[in-house]
Amino acid sequence: MVRLGALALLALWALASANAEAAGRHHLHVGADADDAAPGPSAAELLPVLDGLSRAGQPVCQLAADALLSGLRWDMGPLGEPAARAWTAAAQARVRRPDAVALLASRLGAPEACVRRVAATLLGRSDSPEAFARLRTALGAAESAEREAAALGLGERADASGLALLQRALEDADARVAAMAAWALGATGDVRAVPALLQAARHPAVRVRQAAVASLGQLGDGTTANVQTALRAALVDASPDVRREAAQALAH
């Protein structure tokens, strides 16, 4: 198992949080220094990274995933230099190789939430048609955790096909999936998601309302009357989390 001391964990958390803040409140993109012509890492290169995350334990796995998805370099320690090279490749190049896409798709239903997050985000950042097809298929999976991961991945994309899929996912029977779909619609940056988010802001589940309100604020469409009305209504929501998101959205 990969182990870090308390100070190392704190330092890694600070670095990951700072980098995530610089990249935007919710949505992270491939770094500006990414080589968009490169085929990206292979499955053989990604496998030690994903397996290392799985073995690391939840706190370290989450911090390591934050670092990876923010493009930070991290010493993989016992996993060795091959894992470090794969870490860099995954952070700085889009995943395009069919074997790598298939590997990531196979981890969308992993037991560890942080592994699902890494797999979904890297698939979402990929411009491979197969990566999109895998996310679309996973959005209809039997397991809600896999559907939730697929929604996260689709939020990394900004195309009409993904938008339509996420709008339908707002109606998922599992509130965690619907909430992720609401968050992902905001992450796309596409104002065409506003009507669906306005409806989701009245969802019976708190987490869905919270995500919808946050996304309405993130899309920057708060100057329109219907969005203003929804955000003001959320200021008196029964949930303090929803009220907080509404206040933050109206403040921007």
C-alpha positions as CSV (number, residue, x, y, z in Angstrom):
1,M,0.0,0.0,0.0
2,V,1.2,3.5,-0.8
3,R,1.6,5.5,2.4
4,L,2.1,9.2,3.0
5,G,2.7,11.0,6.2
6,A,0.3,13.6,7.5
7,L,2.5,16.5,6.4
8,A,2.9,15.0,2.9
9,L,-0.9,14.5,2.7
10,L,-1.5,18.1,3.7
11,A,1.1,19.4,1.2
12,L,-0.4,17.4,-1.6
13,W,-3.9,18.5,-0.8
14,A,-2.8,22.2,-0.8
15,L,-1.1,21.8,-4.2
16,A,-4.1,19.9,-5.7
17,S,-6.6,22.4,-4.3
18,A,-4.6,25.4,-5.6
19,N,-4.2,23.9,-9.0
20,A,-7.9,23.0,-9.2
21,E,-8.9,26.5,-8.2
22,A,-6.7,27.9,-11.0
23,A,-8.3,25.6,-13.5
24,G,-11.8,26.7,-12.6
25,R,-14.3,25.9,-9.9
26,H,-15.6,22.7,-11.4
27,H,-14.3,21.9,-14.8
28,L,-10.7,20.8,-15.5
29,H,-9.2,20.6,-18.9
30,V,-6.1,19.0,-20.4
31,G,-3.1,21.2,-19.6
32,A,-2.2,23.9,-22.1
33,D,1.1,22.1,-22.7
34,A,-0.7,19.0,-23.8
35,D,0.4,17.5,-27.2
36,D,-2.9,17.3,-29.1
37,A,-1.2,15.3,-31.9
38,A,0.1,12.6,-29.6
39,P,-1.8,9.2,-29.3
40,G,-1.6,9.4,-25.5
41,P,-0.7,6.7,-23.1
42,S,-1.3,3.0,-23.8
43,A,-3.2,0.6,-21.5
44,A,0.1,-0.9,-20.4
45,E,1.2,2.6,-19.2
46,L,-2.1,3.5,-17.5
47,L,-2.6,0.1,-15.7
48,P,0.0,0.7,-13.0
49,V,-1.5,4.2,-12.3
50,L,-5.0,2.8,-11.9
51,D,-3.9,-0.2,-9.9
52,G,-1.8,2.0,-7.7
53,L,-4.7,4.3,-7.0
54,S,-6.8,1.2,-6.2
55,R,-4.3,0.0,-3.6
56,A,-3.6,3.4,-2.1
57,G,-6.5,3.6,0.3
58,Q,-9.3,6.2,0.0
59,P,-7.7,9.4,1.4
60,V,-4.4,9.0,-0.6
61,C,-6.4,7.8,-3.7
62,Q,-8.5,10.9,-3.6
63,L,-5.5,13.2,-3.2
64,A,-3.6,11.5,-5.9
65,A,-6.5,11.6,-8.3
66,D,-6.8,15.4,-7.6
67,A,-3.1,15.8,-8.5
68,L,-3.3,13.7,-11.6
69,L,-6.4,15.4,-13.0
70,S,-4.9,18.8,-12.2
71,G,-1.8,18.0,-14.1
72,L,0.5,17.9,-11.1
73,R,3.6,15.8,-11.0
74,W,3.7,13.4,-8.0
75,D,6.4,10.9,-7.0
76,M,4.7,7.5,-7.4
77,G,7.1,6.0,-4.8
78,P,7.0,2.2,-4.7
79,L,5.2,2.1,-8.1
80,G,8.4,3.2,-9.8
81,E,9.4,5.2,-12.8
82,P,7.1,3.5,-15.3
83,A,4.1,4.7,-13.3
84,A,5.5,8.2,-13.0
85,R,5.9,8.4,-16.8
86,A,2.4,7.1,-17.3
87,W,1.1,9.7,-14.7
88,T,2.7,12.5,-16.8
89,A,1.3,11.0,-20.1
90,A,-2.2,10.7,-18.7
91,A,-2.1,14.3,-17.4
92,Q,-0.6,15.9,-20.5
93,A,-2.1,14.0,-23.4
94,R,-5.5,12.9,-24.5
95,V,-6.3,9.2,-24.3
96,R,-6.8,8.0,-27.9
97,R,-5.4,4.5,-28.1
98,P,-8.2,1.9,-28.3
99,D,-6.6,-0.3,-25.6
100,A,-6.3,2.6,-23.2
101,V,-9.9,3.7,-23.9
102,A,-11.1,0.1,-23.2
103,L,-9.1,-0.1,-20.0
104,L,-10.5,3.2,-18.7
105,A,-14.1,2.1,-19.6
106,S,-13.6,-1.1,-17.6
107,R,-12.8,1.0,-14.5
108,L,-16.0,3.2,-14.7
109,G,-17.6,0.7,-12.3
110,A,-14.5,0.3,-10.0
111,P,-15.2,-0.1,-6.3
112,E,-13.1,3.0,-5.5
113,A,-14.8,6.4,-6.3
114,C,-11.5,8.0,-7.0
115,V,-10.6,5.4,-9.7
116,R,-14.0,5.9,-11.3
117,R,-13.4,9.6,-11.3
118,V,-10.0,9.3,-13.0
119,A,-11.3,6.9,-15.6
120,A,-14.4,9.0,-16.4
121,T,-12.5,12.3,-16.6
122,L,-9.8,10.9,-18.9
123,L,-12.5,9.4,-21.1
124,G,-14.3,12.6,-21.2
125,R,-11.2,14.6,-22.2
126,S,-10.5,12.1,-25.0
127,D,-11.6,13.2,-28.5
128,S,-11.8,9.5,-29.5
129,P,-15.3,8.5,-30.8
130,E,-14.9,5.2,-29.0
131,A,-14.4,7.0,-25.7
132,F,-17.7,8.9,-26.2
133,A,-19.4,5.6,-27.1
134,R,-18.1,4.0,-23.9
135,L,-19.4,6.8,-21.8
136,R,-22.8,6.7,-23.6
137,T,-23.1,3.0,-22.9
138,A,-22.1,3.3,-19.3
139,L,-24.8,5.9,-18.7
140,G,-27.3,3.0,-19.2
141,A,-25.4,0.6,-16.9
142,A,-27.2,-1.4,-14.2
143,E,-25.0,-0.1,-11.4
144,S,-25.7,3.5,-10.4
145,A,-22.0,4.2,-9.5
146,E,-21.1,3.4,-13.2
147,R,-23.9,5.7,-14.4
148,E,-22.7,8.5,-12.1
149,A,-19.1,8.1,-13.4
150,A,-20.4,8.2,-17.0
151,A,-22.2,11.5,-16.3
152,L,-19.0,12.9,-14.9
153,G,-17.1,12.0,-18.0
154,L,-19.8,13.5,-20.3
155,G,-19.4,16.7,-18.4
156,E,-15.9,17.0,-19.7
157,R,-17.3,17.2,-23.2
158,A,-19.0,20.2,-24.8
159,D,-21.0,18.7,-27.7
160,A,-24.7,18.4,-28.4
161,S,-24.7,14.6,-28.1
162,G,-23.4,14.7,-24.6
163,L,-25.7,17.5,-23.6
164,A,-28.8,15.5,-24.6
165,L,-27.6,12.4,-22.7
166,L,-27.0,14.4,-19.6
167,Q,-30.4,16.1,-19.8
168,R,-32.0,12.6,-19.9
169,A,-29.8,11.5,-17.0
170,L,-31.4,14.2,-14.8
171,E,-34.4,11.8,-14.6
172,D,-32.3,8.9,-13.3
173,A,-34.0,7.1,-10.4
174,D,-30.8,7.4,-8.3
175,A,-30.4,11.0,-7.0
176,R,-26.6,10.6,-7.1
177,V,-26.7,10.1,-10.8
178,A,-29.2,12.9,-11.4
179,A,-27.0,15.2,-9.2
180,M,-23.9,14.4,-11.2
181,A,-25.8,15.0,-14.4
182,A,-26.8,18.4,-13.1
183,W,-23.2,19.2,-12.2
184,A,-22.0,17.9,-15.5
185,L,-24.4,20.1,-17.5
186,G,-22.9,23.1,-15.8
187,A,-19.4,21.9,-16.5
188,T,-20.1,21.7,-20.2
189,G,-20.4,25.5,-20.2
190,D,-23.4,25.2,-22.6
191,V,-26.2,27.6,-21.9
192,R,-28.6,25.3,-23.7
193,A,-28.6,23.3,-20.5
194,V,-30.4,26.1,-18.6
195,P,-34.0,25.0,-19.2
196,A,-33.3,21.5,-17.9
197,L,-31.4,22.9,-14.9
198,L,-34.2,25.2,-14.0
199,Q,-36.4,22.1,-13.7
200,A,-33.8,20.2,-11.8
201,A,-33.6,23.1,-9.3
202,R,-37.1,22.0,-8.1
203,H,-36.1,18.3,-7.8
204,P,-37.2,16.6,-4.5
205,A,-33.6,15.5,-3.7
206,V,-31.4,18.1,-2.0
207,R,-28.2,17.0,-3.8
208,V,-29.9,17.4,-7.2
209,R,-31.2,20.9,-6.3
210,Q,-27.8,21.9,-5.0
211,A,-26.0,20.7,-8.1
212,A,-28.6,22.4,-10.4
213,V,-28.4,25.7,-8.6
214,A,-24.6,25.6,-8.7
215,S,-24.6,24.9,-12.4
216,L,-27.0,27.7,-13.1
217,G,-24.6,30.0,-11.4
218,Q,-21.6,28.5,-13.2
219,L,-23.1,29.0,-16.6
220,G,-23.1,32.7,-16.1
221,D,-26.7,33.1,-17.3
222,G,-27.9,34.7,-14.1
223,T,-28.9,37.9,-15.8
224,T,-32.0,36.3,-17.4
225,A,-35.2,36.7,-15.5
226,N,-36.0,33.0,-15.2
227,V,-32.6,32.1,-13.8
228,Q,-32.8,35.0,-11.4
229,T,-36.2,33.9,-10.3
230,A,-34.9,30.3,-9.7
231,L,-31.8,31.4,-7.8
232,R,-33.9,33.8,-5.6
233,A,-36.3,30.9,-4.9
234,A,-33.4,28.8,-3.9
235,L,-32.3,31.3,-1.3
236,V,-35.3,30.1,0.9
237,D,-34.8,26.4,0.2
238,A,-35.2,24.1,3.1
239,S,-31.5,23.0,2.7
240,P,-28.7,25.2,3.8
241,D,-26.5,23.7,1.1
242,V,-28.9,24.8,-1.6
243,R,-29.2,28.3,0.0
244,R,-25.4,28.6,0.1
245,E,-25.1,27.7,-3.6
246,A,-27.8,30.2,-4.5
247,A,-26.2,33.0,-2.6
248,Q,-22.8,32.3,-4.3
249,A,-24.4,32.2,-7.7
250,L,-26.2,35.5,-7.2
251,A,-23.0,37.1,-5.9
252,H,-21.2,36.5,-9.2
